[in-house]
Amino acid sequence: MTEARSKFDTMLQVGRAFGLRDGMLRLQYELRRGSGLMLWKMRSVQGWDSWTLDRIAPSVCAEQILSARREGTRTFFFADAPSLGCSIKKIIGPEGEAAVLAEAINTLEGNLPFFGALSFACGFPPHWFQNPATGQSVSPQQPWTEMRFASPVYGDLKFILEPSRFLFVYPLVRAYALTGDDRFAQAFWSSIEDWARHNPPMSGPLWICGQESSLRILSWSFALHGFLHSTSTTSERAGLLVSMIAAHAWRTAQTIGYARSQRSNHLISEAVGLWTTGTLYPELREAQLWRDLGTQLLREAALDQITPEGVSQQHSFHYQRMILHLLLWMLRLAEIHNAPLPEEIRQRTQAAYDFMSAWVDPVSGCVPNYGSDDGSLIFPLACSSYRDFRPLLQLSAAVLRRPALQSGPWDEAAVWFGIEPWTAQQAAQERISAPHISAATGYFRLGDKQSWALIRAGNYTRRPFQADQLHMDLWWNGINLARDPGTYLYNGPAPWNNGFAGTAVHNTITVDRQDQMRRAGRFLWVDWAQASGRVYPSPNIRQEDCFEGEHDGYKHIGVTHRRMVRWLPECGWVIVDDLLGTGTHDARLHWLLADLPREGKESADQTVLNFEGSRIRCNIFSSVRGDLRMVRAGKQLLRGAASKDLSPPELPDSEAQLLGWQSPTYGDLQPAISLIYDTRARLPLRFVTVVLTAHGYKVESCEGDIIVSKIGSEIYRVNLSTRHMQKVDHNTCVSTT
């Protein structure tokens, strides 16, 4: 009976997570798919004969389509890609030019970019149906309506779908603009013809997703205009491409209900794909229908998925970049085509940019690897790494006329969008400062440009994707010292089937080896953990240097986790974690650290990392003795025990295999250092973590106090005692001198 009630309770919570409208939309989609109705509809328009110009655009021919664009009757961001070459060379310099050409040559040689940072040998044109990571293949004849995104036959379908996003056209167009070499244009057209030959409309696995179809529309449109004046661009090829784009817009429109039910970037990308088709190709019979539908859907999605404070409801910085790119594409094209959009779209875009700009590290340009990440850098138009968000900020500043960065190679994307980079010099009258981050966002920032922290403490109104309340990212001089592990794979074998979404791999506390929320699927959590927090200045300090927050993810076992973070300027950080409640519990504090060289022999409570001669010291103390371990790449390193007379036992493989790893982008797994402190104690319980980033400071334990000092002068003091921990205000147990 208990098990039955538990299952029933889970089903109810899953229903609440989706809501009635979204649940019905999803049910309708699954019924159409499962009953064969969707397959029947797809088969009704299979074959390119259903998509000839005389059917989809009866009033024009291929020659007219091409000439209208060459003559400027149908406009895009730019009129002629090679005319941008001189401006781009000035922006990126000789090294950037060499990098662009090298990437384009790699593409011609069959080495394609994957997920923003990886590369696989796929041939050229690519082997469209092969998983390059495993060598597996999917059958070209398999109907997409009978497929899922993972299978023992073909593995993770994302690896098969990635080349068909045609993101490789962006380096080809960039290289063509720099050199005028027609090889790059010819490569694009040969890949288009090959794709069309192997993927007749609606009939194979690469038609599985409306979002993938929409991203192809954007890539193909960019390439058509990029290679518009190439001798390789013939009227026949242009006509074929427009037919393919029309087929993709129709395919996207067929499953809009599914995209709406997801309430995610799927709907935004599909809305932009439909609107783009209707706007750039008005010759198409259904152009106005797709344009109006795209506008309606994007307004709905922008208001639904981006909060007034600018936070993506998917709670992912990388997905928020994708959303911003899509919105900027549409806003800029609407400006060029004098096609006004609802003002709410621009307002939410500006809010999303303002929020995002707060999390770009001023030294490196990178952001915390926070939230789900599937490697979707959809406009790779700058000589920057995948994690560098400065191209996004500079493009946003240009389109939105917002405060900008100093000029750099990240200016290039704005040139491709047909707009002068909105440089810091031009915006000199607009004082550029770190934007205020409202507590309503659920994200909190402490620190300055050199040393800063992100702390997550949010109240969910939409289903969460990770169980990571009170996670903390720590940055110092451009290095992400304490970090989020990323994603790695959504569809891999256990534990790599979205395994990095759990609590244990984030920089927070796990109680009784449980997640803060209960998993009900790979991407679904129930029993949502809710958190609150605030930042404030400590006495006699003008700048906010303290954070306090707590979450209720363990209320079902009578436990509350409270965290206090104190920034010590020019010195480091102190993090106090309290577990409040009753009873005896297992508790684990976890920190995922950068894979930096370790210095000397670690003590029972201190780990020293070395970065270019700087010693970064990480110290962990607890009100109850426990075991301090270090794990790198799933393997426990040799460590002493905090109890001094014991060595901690090896972690079970089931616990260790996810620890000590990070994923900089989708499909890429790299070592990191997991520092974990395990104890079993009767509550209340306190952990104190001290991270020192400057020379001359030291930390010591003295009669129950943890003291940070410099040359005998006390800087900060916190008591390990649990006597006052049931009180809400941390000032009752934390004192400074």
N, C-alpha and C positions, 0 to 999 in steps of 0.2 A: 504493500500500500504506500509506504514511504517513497519507494522508487517511482511508482506511478504518479504520485503527487509531485515529485520533483520534476518529472518529464512534463507534466501538465503545466507546472509553474514556468518552466523554461519556455514552453510553447507560447504561453501568454506574454512573457517578456519579449520574446522575439516578435510577436505581433505588435506589441507597443513600440518596439524599436523601429519597425518599418512604418507603422501607422496604417490607418484604414485605406487612405487613397493610394499610397505607395504599394501596400500589399495587394490591392486589387489590380493595379497596373502590372505588377510583377506576375500575378496569377494569370491575368489575361494573356500576357506574353508567353508564359510557359504552356498554357493550354493551346494556343495557336501553334506553338512549336511542337509540342508533344503529339497533337492530334494529326499533324501532317498538313494543316491548312497553310502554314507558313511555307512549307516545301512546295506545295501546289502553286502558291502565288509566285515564288521565285522561279519555278519552271515555266511559268507563263511568259517570262521575258528573257529567258536564257538565249545566249547566242548574240553575237554582235549585229546580226541582221535586224534585231529588235531595236537597235540603237543607232541606226544610220541617220545622217543629218536630215534626210527628207522626211523622217518620222519625228525627230525631236526638235528640229528647227527648219520647218518646211519652206520658210521664206528666204533662206540664205544658202550659199554654197561654201565649200571650204576656202576657195580663193577670197571670198568676201570676208570671211572670219579673220584670215591672216592679214589681209590688206588693211582692214579697219584698225587693227592694233598697230601695225607698222606706221600707219599714217597718223596715229594719235587720236582717232575717233573714240576708241575704247582705251581708257587710261588705266595705269597701274601706278605703283610707287615710283617707278623710274621708266624712262622711255628707251634707254639703250644702256645695257650693263657695261660695255667697254668704256663708255664715257665717264663712268665712276672710277675707273682704274687709278687715275692720278690722285684723286682725293683719298682713296683707300691706301695707296702706297705711303702717302704722307702720314696717315694715322698709324699704320702698323709697322712701318719701317722695313728695312731689308730682312731682318730676322723673321718678322711676321709674314712677309711675302714668301720667304723660303718655306715656312711652315705650311702656308696655304697650298702652295704648289706640291709639296711633299704629300699632303693628305689627298689631294686630287689624283696624283700619280698612283698612290696606294689604291685608290678606288678603281682606277683603270686596270690595275694588276689583280683585282679581285679581293683586296683586303678592305672590308667594309667596317665603318664605325658602328658600335653597338652601345646603346644606353649611355652615350655621352663620353665614355672613357675607355671602353674596351674595343677590341678589333678582332675579327675572325676572318679566316680565309674562306670566302664564299663563292669565288669565281666571279666573272663578269661577262654578260649579265649574271646575276646571282642565281644560285640553285634555290629557287623560290620555296621549295617544299622541304628543305633539309634543315635540321637542327644542328648548327655548326658546333655547338658545345658538346653534343653527344654522338653525332653522326647518324642519329635516327631521322626518319622521314615520315611525312604524312602523305597519304594518297591524294593526288590531285583530283580524283573523282569523288572523294568523300563529301557528301552534302554538308554544308556548314550547320544546317539545322539539327544535325545528329551528333554534333561535336561538343566537347568541353575544352577548357583552357589547359588541361593537363591530362596526360594519358600515358600508360606504360609503353604504348607503341611509339609515340613521338616526343614524349617528355613535356617540358614546359613550352607551351605554344608561343609564348612571347618571343622566344629565340627565333622561331620560324617567321613570325609576323614582322619583326623589326626591319629587315631589308625592304619589305613592301610598304613601309612608311615613306620610303624614298628620301630619307634625310641625307643620303649621300649626294643629292643634287645640289645642296647648298655649297659644299666645297667645290663642286664642279663649276657652278656659276661664278663663285668668287675667283677661281683660277682663270676662268674665261675672261672675266672683267680685267684681270691683271695682265693677261698675255694676248688675248684675242685668238688663242689657239683653238681651232675648230674641232680638235680631238675631243674636247670636253663636251661640246654640244652633240657631236656624233655619238658619244657614249650614252648621253641621256636618251637620245631618240632610239638607239638600239635596245636600251633597257625597257623603254615604253613598249616598243613593238614586241619584244620577247614576253613581257608581262601579259600583254593583251592576248598573245597566242596561247599562253599556258593557263590563262584565267578567264575563260568566257564568263560573261555577266551572271552573277548570282549562283554559280554552279559549284564552286569549290571552296576549300577551307579558308582561303584568304579573304572571303567575303563575310566572315563570321561576325564582324563587329562594325557598328555604325561609326564608332569613334575612329577606328583605323581607316575607314572609308573617308571620313572628313579630313583627317590629317594628310591623306594622299591628295585630296583636292587642293589643299594649301601648297604642298610641295610641288605638285604638277603645275599649278598656276604660277608659282614663283619661277619655275624652270622655263615654262613657256615664254614668259616675258624676259627672263634672263638671256635666253638664246633666240630672241625674237628675230634678230637681224643676221643670224648665222646662215650660211649657205646650206647647212644641214636641215634647217627648219623649212620644210616644204608645206604647201597647202594641204597635201594629203595627210601629212603627219599632224598638222595642226587640227585638221578635221577629226582625225582619229582621237586625238587627245580630248577635244571638246566632247566627243561622244562618250569617252570613258568617264569624264567628269560628270556628265549628265547621269550616267548609269549609277555612279557612286552617290550622287545627291538623292536619286530615287531610292537606292538601297538604304541610305541613312534615314529617310523619312518613314520607312516601313517599321522601324523598331524604336521610334521616338518614345513610345510608352515605357519601354524598358529603361531608356536613358533617364526619363523623368522619375521613374521609381528609384533609381540609384541616388538621385540628388547629389551628384558628384560632377567632377570635371568632364565626364562623358557627355552630359547634356550641354555644357558650355561649348565643347569642341564641335559637337554635332550641330548646334545652332550656328556657330561661326562658319562651318562648312556649307550649310544650306544657304546662309546669307551671302557668302562669298560667291557661290555658284550663281545665284540670282542677280548679283550686282555686276560681276565681271563678264558674265555671258548672257546679256539680255536677249540675244537672238533665240535662246532656248524657249520652247513653248511654255514650260512651267516655271520660267525664271521668276516672274512676279510672285507666284505662289510660294516658292522656296525662300525668296527674299523676305516676304511678310512673315512666314512661319519662323524663319531664323530670328528676326527681330523680336517677335513675341516670345519665343523660347529663351532668348538671351536675357531679356528683361526679367522674365520669371526666374531664371537661374541666378542672375546677379543678385537680385533681392533676397533670394532664398539661401544662397550658398556663401555670400560674403556679408558678414555682419556690418552694421553701421560703423564699427570701430576698425573695419578692414581685415578681419580674420576669416580665412577660409574655414568653412565648417568641416572640411576634411582634416584639419589640423596637421598639415604637412607643408613645410616650407618649399619643397620641390614641386609639389602639386600647385602651390600658390604661384610659383614662377610660371608654370605652364598656363594657369588661368590668366595671369597678367599678360603673357605673350599673346594669347588668343584675343583678349579684350583690346590690347593695343593695336593688333592687326586690324580688327574691325573698326575701331575708332579712327584710325588713320585713313583706311580706305573710304570710310563714310565721309571724311573731310574732303578727300580728293574728288569723290563723286557727288559732293553736295547732297548727301543722303542723310538727313538728320536722324539721329537715334534718340530714344527716350533718355531724358537727362539723368534718370536714375542709374543708367549704365555707366555714364562717365563719373558720376559721384561715387559709386562703389569701386570703380577702377582707381580713382584717386585715393580713396580710403585704403584699398589693398596695397597700393604703392607706399603710402605713408607708413603703414604698419610694417611692411617688408623691409623698408630702408632702415628701420631700427635694429635689425638683426644681421646686417652685413658688417662683418668685422672690418674696421677701418684700415687695418694693416694688410690683411691678406685678400680682402674682398669676398671671403667665404662666409657661409652661414652655418649654424648648427645643423647637423644631419638629422634634423628632428622630423618625425612622422614618417609615413609611408613614402617610399621612393622607388619608382619603376624606371628611372633613367630617362624621363621624358623631357629632354632639352630639345624642343621642337624647332627652334630657330638658332642653329649653331652659326652665328654670323659675326664672330669675333675671335681674336687670337687669345683665348682665355681657357682655363681649365673648366671642367664640368661644374665644380663646386664654386666657381667665381661668379658672383651675382652682380658685379659692376656693370657688365653689358646690359643687364635688365634695368638697373637703376638709371643708366644713362639714356637708354631708349625710352623709358617711362618719362624721364625729365623732358626729353625732346617732344614727345607726343602730347604730354599733359602740361608742358610749360611749368615744371616744378623745379625747385632748387636742385642743382646738379653737382656732379663730382668734377674734380679737375680733369682736364683732357688726358686721354690715354688710349691705348689700343681698344678699349671698351667703347669708343665712340663709333666704331664701324657700323654697328647694327642700325643706328639712326640714319646713316647715309643710305643703306639699303631700303629703309622705309621712306626715302625721298624727303628727308628733312634734315636741316642743319643740326648738328649736335648742340644741345642747349647747355653750353659749358658754364662752369662756375664763374668765369669772367663775365659772361653775359648776364648771369643772375646775381651779380655782385651786390645789387641793392636789396636782394632778398637774403636776409641773414640765415645761413645754414646752421642748424643746430639739431641735436638728436631729438626726434619727435617725442612728444609725451605719449606714454603707453598707458592707456586706461586700465585700471584693475579689472574692468569688465571683460577684457580680452582673455584673462586667465593666464597671461604671460607677464613675467616680472623681470626687470633688468636692473642690475646694480653695477657700479664700476665706472670706469672712464674708457678712453680709446685704447689704452694699452692693456688693461686688465678688467675684464667684465664677466658677468654671469647671467645666464638665463635660468629662471626657475619656473616650472610649469605647475600651476595650481588653478584649475578651471572648473566651472560648473557646466556640465554637459546638458544641452537641450536636444542634441542630435547624436545618433549612435557614434560612440568613439571607435577608433581603429587601433589604439594601443592602450595598455594598462600601465600608465607611467606617471601617475600623479606625484608631484614633488620631485620629479626628475630635475637634475641640475647639470647644465653645461658650463664649463669654465674655460675662459680664453685668456691667454697672456702673450703679448707681443706677436700676435698672429698665429699662435699655436693653440689648437683645440686640446687643452690639457685633459679635461674630463669631458667625455663625449657620449653621444648617442651611437648605438651600434649600426644604425641604418636599417636596411631591409634584407638584402641579399636575394632571396627568392620568395615568390608567392606560391609557386607550384612545384617545389622540389620534394624529395623524399624527407621523411621525418629525420631530424627535427627542423629541417630547412623549409618547411611549408609555412612561411610567415612566422617562424619561430622567434624572430627578434621583436615581436610585438608584445611579448610578455614582460612582467614586472622584473623578473630576476636579472635581466641583462641591462636594465636601466640604472641610473645613478640615484637609487632610492633604497628603501628597506622592504624586504620580503618577510612576512610573518608566517610561520608554520608551513613554509615552502608553498604557499598559495599565491596566486595572482591577486591583484587588488580587485579584479572583476572576474566574472566567471565566463569562460569561453563557451560559445554555443555554435562555433564554426570558425573557419579559417580567418574570416574578416568580421566576425560578429561577437560582441561581448554583451552580457546581461549583468544585472546587479551593478549598475554603473557606480564607480567611485566618484564622489563629488568632493571638490576641494575649494578652499577660499584662502586668500592671502592679502598681504599689504606690504608696501615698502614705506619707510619713514626714516628720518634722520635721528641719529643718536644724540644725546644731550650735548649742546655746545657745537654741533656740527650742522652746517648749512645744507650740505648735500645729502640726499638720501643714501644711506649706507647700510641699512638693515632691512631684512625681509623676515616676515613671520607668516606661516601658513600651516594648514592641516588638512587631512582628508579622512573620509569615513569608509574607505574600502575594506577595512577589517572589522566593521561594526558587528558583523554577524558572529564574530568570535570575541566580541567585547573589547576590541583594541582600537585606539586612535593613534595615528602617526602625526606628529607635529615636527616641523622643521624650522629652525632659525638660521639665517645666513647673515654673517657680518663681514663686510668688506673693510679691510685695513689698508688704506691707500699706501702705495710704495712698499708694502710689506707682504700682503697675502690675504688669505681668507680663513674664516672659522665657520664651520657648519655644525650645529648642534641638533641632533635627532633624538626626540623623545618618543617612547612608546608608553602610552598611558592605558590603564585598565587594570584588570585583575587576572589572576591565574598565572600559570607557568607556560611559556611559549618559546619556540625556536625563533630566533631573529637573525637575519643576515643583512648587513650593510654592504652594498656593492658600489664600487667605483670602476668605471671603464676608462683607462688612461691611455694617452698616446704611447705608441710603441717606440719610446725613446731609450737610448742606452741607460742602463742602471749603473750606478756608481757605488763601488765599495760593497761591503757586506751589510745587508739590511738587518736592522735590529727587530725586536719583537713588535715594535709599534711604529717604525719609520721606514719609508721607501724613498730613495733618492734617485731622481731622474736627471739626466744631463742633456742640456740643449745648448750647443755651441759655447760650451764653457760655463753656462749658467746652471747652478744647482737648484733643482726644484724639489723641495722636501714635502712629502706627504706623510702625515702622522695621524694615527687612529687610536683613540682611547675609549674605554668603556667603563661604565659603573660596575660591570660584572666581567670577570675574566672570560676570555674566549680564545678562539683560534684565528690568527691572521694568516691568510694564504694569498699566494699570487698564482694566477693562471694565465698562460700565454698560448694562444692557438689551441685551446682545448686541453692543454697539458699542464698539470700542476708543477710549478717550479719548486725547487728546494727552499723551504722556509722554516723558521723557528716558530714555536708556539708562544702565544701571549702569556701562557702560564709558566713559561721559562723552563720548566722541568719536563715538558712533554713536547713531542713533535706531532703536529696535526696529522691525522690519518689522511690517506689519499681520498679525494673526492670520488664518489661513484661516477662512472662514465656518463650516466644519464644526467647528472648535474653539471659535469665539467664540459661536455661537448659544445654547448652554446657559449661558454665563457671564453674571454680572451680573444674575441673576434670582432672585426668591424667590417662593414660593407660600404665603401665610398660611393658606389653606385650599384645599380641592379646587376646581379650576376657576378660581382667582384667581391671575393672574400679575402681579407688580409688580417695579419696578426695585430692584436692590441694587447694591453695588459689589464686583466681583471684583478682588482685588489678587493678581497672579501674578508669581512670579519664576521665570524659565526659565534653565536653564544646561545645558551639556553638558560632562561632566568625567569624568576617571578617578577611580574611588573609592579611598579614602573621601572623603566630601563632607559639609560641614556648612552648615546654615542657622541663623541666629539671628534671631528676631523679638522685638522689644521694643515693648510697648504701654504708654505712659505716660498715666495718667488724672488726674494731679494737677499743679498748678502748682509751679514751683520746681525741678523735676527735669529733668535732661538726659541724653542718651545720646550717646556719641562713640566713634569707633574710634581706638585708639592703639596702634601697634606690634603689630598682630595681636590686640589685646584689645578687647572691647566693654565699655564702662564706663558704668554708671548712677551718677549722682552728684547731690548737692544742695548748692549753695553751696560747692563745692570739696570736699565730703566724699563719699568713695566709698561707695556703697551696695551695689553688686554688680558682679562682674567675671566675664566668660566669655571664653575664648580661642577664636579662630577656627581655630587650628591643628588639623590632623587627625592629629597624630603619635600621640596616645594613644587614638584613637577605637576601636580594636579591643578595648579593654578594656571590660568590662561596666559597671563602676562609674563613673557620671558624675562622682563626686567627684574623679576623677583629672584631670579637665579643666575643672572648674568650681570657682571659688573665690569666697568672699565676704569682705568686710571689714566 
